[in-house]
Amino acid sequence: MRLRVLGVLSVLCLVVVFLVSGTILSSAARELTQEVQINRVASLNRLAQVAFDAAGDGDTARLQREMDTYSALYAEGIVVRLQQETLSSGGLSEARSDVQEALSLARLNVNGTALAPLEPLSSGSEVIFRPFGSANQVLGGVAMDVNLDAARTKLQQRWLVVGAAAVALAAVLLLAAARVTGWVLRPVLRLNSAVTELGRTGRAGRLPEDGPPELRELSRSFTAMARTVSDSIESQRQLIADTSHQLRNPIGALRLRLDVLQLELKSEREHDAAASAVAELERVEEILDDVLKLAAAEHRASEDAVRAFNSPEARPVAAPIDPYPVLQEEMERAAPAAGRAGVRLVLAPPPPSPDLVACEPAELAQMVGELVGNAVKYAPGATVTASVRAEPSMVTVEIYDDGPGLSEKDLAQASTRFWRAPQHASVRGTGLGMTIVGELAAANGGRLVLATAAPHGLSARLEFPVPVLERPSEGGDGRG
């Protein structure tokens, strides 16, 4: 958008500079042409008067002297045609076609004293002429070959001055256009970023009120709207968290009563019914636990995103850690469940040097534990492999299995809240695990990527940007 607006303003600025420069140069050409024309017509009229006198008394010597003097002074040729003879000076020949045409028109009592407008790159001279005689008779004509080189040189100098001024003016206008474009569009770009942030996290910081008055008012309106939306979303999250937390007490009491009730039951049918109720109660407790985890993860992610939007340099970053020990610990923790499911756990060798990630250790352990647990739960009998690898711009923690995996359609929905794959509907779970992992990854500046493993199975990758390590100060090692 900035380029389009700046392009339009730049074209308009260049058009204005071109029109102004063209007007100034045209005016300069007309002015110089008029100056030469006035001067030469005055000389032409004086020579015509001398020629008229010479035609009357028959003495052409004075006329020839005047012509020679003028030609020597201005380096311009003159031809005077009288009834009996033709005089010339300055090397101008009567045989030239333009001179012949001029004298022929003068014999017809036609006046030709107008000069064409000067052009800086043209060359050559121009012939002006006029007749002389009495009121009822043309006695002859005077033709003058006007040298325009000096006037053209002046015009070329003015072109250079105007051209330099036009370039300077264009540069100033383009710079002003760039500043105006930035002044107008900066609030729009901030607003666009804030809208994106609001849609992604449900929160947005306060927008600076600068730019044109209309955009300042729009920024104020958006800030008020974003605050209302953020408060509403935060209230919903808090309500979910509070509700989940408050439900723990009645659910705990209900569980206690079911345990006491089981002691009083006699028949096997009654015990089966009570066991079914306890299983459902455990499922409710599991859902509440995951809802609380999700609320906490979403809160972390939104807080981190808002800090990054408002002040990227002040964004808190966790201390870099080596993810391999966390991966090793979670694989060991999942070993008993994997043994019961017939799953073989494989931990890839550690990298030659630690590949650090900026992530909270407890949250990384929670994410890895969830991914390993999912692989064990939904890929019984498969091989689950965990690895850490570094790339130029990121560090990847990958958990992948060679189980049945998910279709492309299912992969697109796997991170949706409460989504369960149709083939896993009978397996115990809440459908919130991948959502929690995705939110925790975002809270730590990373992301969760789900893909199909080769030749089959599921690959879950936690991708984190390579952390920027602080350089030691140049003041030494700190020892006294």
C-alpha positions as CSV (number, residue, x, y, z in Angstrom):
1,M,0.0,0.0,0.0
2,R,2.8,2.4,0.9
3,L,4.5,1.8,-2.5
4,R,1.2,2.4,-4.4
5,V,0.4,5.7,-2.5
6,L,4.0,6.9,-2.8
7,G,4.0,6.0,-6.5
8,V,0.9,8.1,-7.2
9,L,2.3,11.0,-5.2
10,S,5.6,10.7,-6.9
11,V,4.0,10.8,-10.4
12,L,2.0,13.9,-9.4
13,C,5.1,15.6,-8.1
14,L,7.0,14.9,-11.3
15,V,4.1,16.1,-13.4
16,V,4.0,19.4,-11.4
17,V,7.8,19.8,-11.7
18,F,7.6,19.1,-15.5
19,L,4.7,21.6,-16.1
20,V,6.3,24.3,-14.0
21,S,9.7,23.8,-15.7
22,G,8.1,23.7,-19.1
23,T,6.2,27.0,-18.4
24,I,9.4,28.7,-17.2
25,L,11.4,27.5,-20.2
26,S,8.8,28.5,-22.7
27,S,8.6,32.0,-21.1
28,A,12.4,32.3,-21.3
29,A,12.4,31.3,-25.0
30,R,9.7,33.9,-25.8
31,E,11.5,36.6,-23.8
32,L,14.8,36.1,-25.5
33,T,13.1,35.8,-29.0
34,Q,11.3,39.0,-28.3
35,E,14.4,40.8,-27.2
36,V,16.3,39.8,-30.3
37,Q,13.3,40.7,-32.5
38,I,12.9,44.2,-31.1
39,N,16.6,44.9,-31.5
40,R,16.8,43.7,-35.1
41,V,13.6,45.2,-36.3
42,A,14.8,48.6,-35.0
43,S,18.0,48.1,-37.1
44,L,16.0,46.9,-40.0
45,N,13.7,50.0,-39.9
46,R,16.7,52.3,-39.7
47,L,18.3,50.6,-42.8
48,A,15.0,50.8,-44.6
49,Q,14.9,54.6,-44.0
50,V,18.4,55.0,-45.3
51,A,17.6,52.8,-48.3
52,F,14.5,55.0,-49.0
53,D,16.7,58.1,-48.9
54,A,19.2,56.5,-51.3
55,A,16.4,55.5,-53.7
56,G,15.3,59.1,-53.7
57,D,18.6,60.8,-54.4
58,G,20.4,58.0,-56.1
59,D,23.3,58.1,-53.7
60,T,23.9,54.5,-52.4
61,A,27.4,55.1,-50.9
62,R,26.0,56.1,-47.5
63,L,23.7,53.1,-47.5
64,Q,26.6,50.7,-48.3
65,R,28.6,52.2,-45.5
66,E,25.7,51.8,-43.0
67,M,25.3,48.2,-44.1
68,D,29.0,47.4,-43.9
69,T,29.2,49.0,-40.4
70,Y,26.3,47.0,-39.2
71,S,27.6,43.7,-40.6
72,A,31.0,44.3,-39.0
73,L,29.4,45.0,-35.7
74,Y,26.9,42.2,-35.5
75,A,28.3,39.7,-38.0
76,E,25.0,39.6,-39.8
77,G,24.5,39.9,-43.5
78,I,22.2,42.4,-45.2
79,V,20.8,42.6,-48.7
80,V,19.0,45.7,-50.0
81,R,17.2,45.6,-53.4
82,L,16.6,48.9,-55.1
83,Q,14.9,49.5,-58.4
84,Q,18.2,49.9,-60.3
85,E,20.6,47.7,-58.2
86,T,21.0,45.3,-55.3
87,L,23.5,46.0,-52.4
88,S,24.8,43.4,-49.9
89,S,27.1,43.2,-46.9
90,G,28.4,40.6,-44.4
91,G,28.7,38.0,-47.2
92,L,25.0,37.5,-47.6
93,S,24.2,36.5,-51.1
94,E,21.1,37.5,-53.0
95,A,21.1,34.0,-54.6
96,R,20.1,32.3,-51.4
97,S,16.7,30.8,-51.7
98,D,15.4,32.3,-48.4
99,V,16.8,35.7,-49.3
100,Q,15.2,35.6,-52.7
101,E,11.8,34.6,-51.2
102,A,12.1,37.4,-48.6
103,L,12.8,40.1,-51.3
104,S,10.0,38.8,-53.5
105,L,7.6,39.1,-50.6
106,A,8.9,42.6,-49.8
107,R,8.3,43.6,-53.4
108,L,4.6,42.6,-52.8
109,N,4.6,45.0,-49.8
110,V,4.7,42.1,-47.3
111,N,6.3,42.6,-43.9
112,G,8.3,39.6,-42.4
113,T,9.8,40.8,-39.2
114,A,8.6,38.1,-36.8
115,L,11.1,35.5,-35.5
116,A,10.2,32.0,-34.6
117,P,10.5,31.1,-30.9
118,L,14.1,30.1,-30.0
119,E,14.9,26.4,-29.4
120,P,18.1,25.5,-27.4
121,L,19.2,22.7,-29.7
122,S,18.5,24.3,-33.0
123,S,21.1,25.9,-35.2
124,G,21.4,28.4,-38.1
125,S,20.2,31.9,-38.7
126,E,16.8,33.4,-39.7
127,V,16.0,36.0,-42.4
128,I,13.7,39.0,-41.6
129,F,12.6,41.6,-44.1
130,R,10.5,44.6,-44.9
131,P,9.6,46.8,-47.9
132,F,10.3,50.5,-48.1
133,G,8.8,53.1,-50.4
134,S,6.0,55.7,-50.5
135,A,2.4,55.4,-49.7
136,N,1.5,54.3,-53.3
137,Q,4.7,52.7,-54.5
138,V,7.2,50.0,-53.2
139,L,10.7,51.2,-54.0
140,G,12.5,48.1,-52.7
141,G,13.1,45.7,-49.8
142,V,15.6,45.1,-47.1
143,A,16.5,41.5,-45.9
144,M,18.6,40.8,-42.8
145,D,20.2,37.5,-41.9
146,V,19.7,37.4,-38.0
147,N,22.4,35.5,-36.1
148,L,20.7,33.7,-33.2
149,D,23.7,31.9,-31.7
150,A,24.1,34.3,-28.8
151,A,20.5,34.2,-27.9
152,R,20.5,30.4,-28.0
153,T,23.5,30.3,-25.7
154,K,21.6,32.4,-23.2
155,L,18.6,30.0,-23.5
156,Q,20.8,27.0,-23.0
157,Q,22.2,28.5,-19.8
158,R,18.7,29.1,-18.6
159,W,17.8,25.5,-19.4
160,L,20.7,24.3,-17.3
161,V,19.6,26.5,-14.3
162,V,16.0,25.6,-14.6
163,G,16.9,21.9,-15.0
164,A,19.1,21.9,-11.9
165,A,16.3,23.7,-10.0
166,A,13.8,21.2,-11.3
167,V,15.9,18.3,-10.1
168,A,16.3,19.9,-6.7
169,L,12.5,20.7,-6.5
170,A,11.7,17.1,-7.6
171,A,13.9,15.7,-4.9
172,V,12.3,17.9,-2.2
173,L,8.8,17.0,-3.4
174,L,9.6,13.3,-3.5
175,L,11.1,13.5,0.0
176,A,8.0,15.4,1.2
177,A,5.8,12.8,-0.5
178,A,7.6,10.0,1.3
179,R,7.3,11.8,4.7
180,V,3.6,12.5,4.1
181,T,3.0,9.0,3.0
182,G,4.7,7.7,6.1
183,W,2.8,10.2,8.3
184,V,-0.6,9.1,6.8
185,L,0.1,5.3,6.5
186,R,1.9,4.7,9.8
187,P,-1.3,4.7,11.8
188,V,-2.9,2.5,9.2
189,L,-0.1,0.0,9.4
190,R,-0.2,0.1,13.2
191,L,-4.0,-0.4,13.0
192,N,-3.5,-3.4,10.7
193,S,-1.0,-5.0,13.0
194,A,-3.3,-4.4,16.0
195,V,-6.3,-6.0,14.2
196,T,-4.1,-9.0,13.3
197,E,-3.0,-9.2,16.9
198,L,-6.5,-8.9,18.2
199,G,-7.7,-11.7,15.9
200,R,-4.8,-13.9,16.9
201,T,-4.7,-13.4,20.7
202,G,-7.8,-11.6,21.6
203,R,-5.8,-8.7,22.9
204,A,-4.2,-5.6,21.6
205,G,-2.2,-2.7,23.1
206,R,-3.0,0.9,23.0
207,L,-2.4,2.5,19.6
208,P,-0.4,5.8,19.5
209,E,-2.6,8.7,18.4
210,D,-0.7,10.3,15.6
211,G,-1.2,11.1,11.9
212,P,-4.2,12.9,10.4
213,P,-7.1,13.8,12.7
214,E,-9.4,11.2,11.1
215,L,-6.8,8.4,11.7
216,R,-6.2,9.6,15.3
217,E,-10.0,9.3,15.9
218,L,-9.9,5.9,14.3
219,S,-7.0,4.8,16.5
220,R,-8.9,6.0,19.6
221,S,-12.0,4.1,18.5
222,F,-10.1,0.9,17.8
223,T,-8.3,1.1,21.1
224,A,-11.6,1.4,22.9
225,M,-13.1,-1.5,20.9
226,A,-10.1,-3.7,21.4
227,R,-10.2,-3.0,25.1
228,T,-13.8,-4.1,25.2
229,V,-13.2,-7.2,23.2
230,S,-10.1,-8.1,25.2
231,D,-11.9,-7.6,28.5
232,S,-14.8,-9.8,27.2
233,I,-12.4,-12.6,26.1
234,E,-10.4,-12.3,29.3
235,S,-13.6,-12.5,31.3
236,Q,-14.6,-15.6,29.3
237,R,-11.2,-17.2,30.0
238,Q,-11.4,-16.3,33.6
239,L,-14.9,-17.7,33.9
240,I,-13.8,-21.0,32.4
241,A,-10.8,-21.2,34.7
242,D,-12.9,-20.2,37.8
243,T,-15.7,-22.6,36.8
244,S,-13.3,-25.5,36.3
245,H,-11.6,-24.7,39.6
246,Q,-14.8,-24.3,41.5
247,L,-16.1,-27.6,40.1
248,R,-13.3,-29.5,41.7
249,N,-14.8,-29.2,45.2
250,P,-18.2,-30.7,44.4
251,I,-16.6,-33.3,42.1
252,G,-14.2,-34.2,44.9
253,A,-17.1,-34.5,47.3
254,L,-19.1,-36.6,44.8
255,R,-16.1,-38.9,44.4
256,L,-15.8,-39.4,48.1
257,R,-19.5,-40.2,48.3
258,L,-19.1,-42.7,45.5
259,D,-16.2,-44.4,47.3
260,V,-18.3,-44.6,50.5
261,L,-21.3,-45.9,48.5
262,Q,-19.1,-48.6,47.0
263,L,-18.5,-50.0,50.5
264,E,-22.2,-50.5,51.0
265,L,-22.9,-52.2,47.7
266,K,-23.6,-55.9,47.7
267,S,-24.3,-57.2,44.2
268,E,-21.9,-57.3,41.3
269,R,-24.3,-55.3,39.2
270,E,-24.3,-52.5,41.7
271,H,-20.5,-52.5,41.8
272,D,-20.3,-52.4,38.0
273,A,-22.7,-49.4,38.0
274,A,-20.6,-47.6,40.6
275,A,-17.4,-48.3,38.7
276,S,-19.0,-46.8,35.6
277,A,-19.9,-43.7,37.5
278,V,-16.4,-43.4,38.9
279,A,-14.9,-43.7,35.4
280,E,-17.2,-41.0,34.1
281,L,-16.2,-38.9,37.1
282,E,-12.5,-39.4,36.3
283,R,-13.2,-38.3,32.7
284,V,-14.8,-35.1,34.0
285,E,-11.8,-34.5,36.2
286,E,-9.5,-35.0,33.3
287,I,-11.5,-32.6,31.2
288,L,-11.4,-30.0,33.9
289,D,-7.6,-30.4,34.4
290,D,-7.1,-29.9,30.6
291,V,-9.4,-26.9,30.5
292,L,-7.4,-25.3,33.3
293,K,-4.1,-26.1,31.5
294,L,-5.6,-24.6,28.2
295,A,-6.7,-21.4,30.0
296,A,-3.3,-21.0,31.5
297,A,-1.6,-21.7,28.1
298,E,-3.8,-19.2,26.2
299,H,-3.2,-16.6,28.9
300,R,0.6,-17.1,28.6
301,A,0.4,-16.9,24.8
302,S,-1.7,-13.8,24.7
303,E,0.4,-12.0,27.3
304,D,3.6,-12.8,25.4
305,A,2.1,-11.6,22.1
306,V,0.8,-8.3,23.5
307,R,4.2,-7.6,25.0
308,A,5.8,-8.3,21.7
309,F,3.4,-6.0,19.9
310,N,3.7,-3.1,22.3
311,S,7.5,-3.3,22.9
312,P,9.4,-6.0,21.0
313,E,12.7,-5.2,22.7
314,A,11.1,-5.5,26.2
315,R,9.6,-8.9,25.4
316,P,10.6,-11.3,28.2
317,V,12.6,-14.3,26.9
318,A,13.2,-17.4,28.9
319,A,16.8,-18.4,29.6
320,P,18.2,-20.7,26.9
321,I,18.2,-24.4,27.9
322,D,19.3,-27.7,26.4
323,P,16.1,-29.5,25.4
324,Y,17.8,-33.0,25.2
325,P,17.7,-33.7,28.9
326,V,14.0,-32.8,29.1
327,L,13.4,-35.1,26.1
328,Q,15.3,-37.9,27.8
329,E,13.4,-37.4,31.1
330,E,10.0,-37.5,29.5
331,M,10.8,-40.6,27.4
332,E,11.8,-42.4,30.7
333,R,8.6,-41.2,32.3
334,A,6.5,-42.6,29.5
335,A,8.4,-46.0,29.4
336,P,5.9,-47.9,31.7
337,A,2.9,-46.8,29.7
338,A,4.7,-47.6,26.5
339,G,5.6,-51.1,27.8
340,R,1.9,-51.8,28.5
341,A,0.9,-50.6,25.0
342,G,3.6,-52.5,23.3
343,V,5.3,-49.3,22.1
344,R,9.0,-49.2,21.5
345,L,10.6,-45.8,22.6
346,V,13.7,-44.7,20.8
347,L,15.7,-41.6,21.8
348,A,18.0,-40.4,19.1
349,P,21.6,-39.6,20.1
350,P,22.3,-36.1,21.4
351,P,23.7,-33.6,19.0
352,P,27.5,-33.0,19.1
353,S,27.0,-29.7,20.9
354,P,23.9,-28.6,22.9
355,D,21.2,-27.0,20.7
356,L,19.7,-24.4,23.0
357,V,16.1,-23.1,22.9
358,A,14.6,-20.2,24.8
359,C,11.7,-22.0,26.6
360,E,10.5,-22.5,30.1
361,P,11.7,-25.9,31.2
362,A,8.5,-26.9,32.9
363,E,6.4,-25.9,29.8
364,L,8.8,-27.7,27.5
365,A,8.5,-30.8,29.6
366,Q,4.7,-30.5,29.5
367,M,4.7,-30.2,25.7
368,V,7.1,-33.1,25.2
369,G,5.2,-35.2,27.7
370,E,1.9,-34.6,26.0
371,L,3.3,-35.4,22.5
372,V,5.0,-38.6,23.7
373,G,1.9,-39.6,25.6
374,N,-0.3,-39.1,22.6
375,A,2.0,-41.2,20.4
376,V,1.9,-44.0,23.0
377,K,-1.8,-43.8,23.4
378,Y,-2.8,-43.6,19.7
379,A,-0.1,-45.7,18.1
380,P,0.0,-49.0,20.1
381,G,2.6,-51.4,18.9
382,A,4.5,-48.7,17.0
383,T,8.0,-47.3,17.4
384,V,8.1,-43.7,18.8
385,T,11.3,-41.8,18.1
386,A,12.3,-38.5,19.8
387,S,15.1,-36.3,18.5
388,V,16.6,-32.8,18.7
389,R,18.2,-31.2,15.6
390,A,19.4,-27.7,14.7
391,E,18.8,-25.8,11.5
392,P,20.2,-22.4,10.5
393,S,17.3,-20.5,11.9
394,M,15.6,-22.8,14.3
395,V,15.9,-25.8,16.7
396,T,13.4,-28.6,16.3
397,V,12.2,-31.1,18.9
398,E,10.5,-33.9,17.0
399,I,8.3,-36.8,18.2
400,Y,7.3,-39.1,15.4
401,D,5.9,-42.7,15.2
402,D,5.4,-45.3,12.5
403,G,1.8,-45.9,13.5
404,P,-1.3,-45.4,11.3
405,G,-1.1,-41.6,11.5
406,L,-3.7,-39.2,10.4
407,S,-5.2,-38.1,7.0
408,E,-4.5,-34.7,5.6
409,K,-8.0,-33.6,6.5
410,D,-7.6,-34.8,10.1
411,L,-4.2,-33.1,10.4
412,A,-5.8,-29.8,9.6
413,Q,-8.2,-30.3,12.6
414,A,-5.9,-32.0,15.1
415,S,-5.2,-28.7,17.0
416,T,-8.8,-27.8,17.3
417,R,-10.3,-27.8,20.8
418,F,-12.1,-31.1,21.7
419,W,-11.4,-32.6,18.3
420,R,-11.0,-36.4,18.3
421,A,-10.2,-38.5,15.3
422,P,-13.1,-40.8,14.4
423,Q,-10.8,-43.9,14.6
424,H,-9.8,-42.9,18.2
425,A,-13.2,-42.1,19.5
426,S,-13.1,-45.1,21.9
427,V,-9.7,-44.1,23.3
428,R,-9.9,-42.1,26.5
429,G,-9.0,-38.5,26.0
430,T,-10.3,-34.9,26.0
431,G,-9.2,-33.6,22.6
432,L,-7.4,-30.6,24.2
433,G,-3.8,-32.0,24.3
434,M,-2.6,-30.6,20.9
435,T,-4.3,-27.3,21.5
436,I,-2.5,-26.9,24.8
437,V,0.8,-27.8,23.2
438,G,0.2,-25.3,20.4
439,E,-0.6,-22.5,22.9
440,L,2.5,-23.2,25.0
441,A,4.7,-23.3,22.0
442,A,3.4,-19.9,20.9
443,A,3.9,-18.5,24.4
444,N,7.6,-19.5,24.1
445,G,8.1,-18.0,20.7
446,G,7.8,-21.3,18.8
447,R,5.1,-23.3,17.0
448,L,3.7,-26.8,16.7
449,V,3.8,-28.4,13.3
450,L,1.9,-31.7,12.6
451,A,2.8,-33.7,9.5
452,T,2.7,-37.1,8.1
453,A,5.8,-39.2,8.8
454,A,7.5,-41.3,6.1
455,P,6.4,-43.9,5.1
456,H,3.5,-43.7,7.5
457,G,2.8,-42.4,11.0
458,L,2.6,-38.9,12.6
459,S,5.3,-36.3,13.1
460,A,4.9,-33.6,15.7
461,R,7.5,-30.9,15.6
462,L,8.2,-28.2,18.1
463,E,10.1,-25.5,16.2
464,F,11.8,-22.7,18.2
465,P,13.9,-19.9,16.8
466,V,17.6,-20.0,17.6
467,P,18.0,-17.8,20.7
468,V,20.2,-14.7,20.6
469,L,22.8,-15.2,23.2
470,E,24.1,-12.1,25.1
471,R,27.7,-11.3,24.4
472,P,30.0,-10.8,27.3
473,S,30.9,-7.2,28.1
474,E,34.1,-5.7,26.8
475,G,35.2,-4.6,30.2
476,G,37.0,-7.9,31.0
477,D,35.9,-11.0,32.9
478,G,34.6,-9.1,35.9
479,R,37.5,-10.1,38.2
480,G,39.2,-7.4,40.3
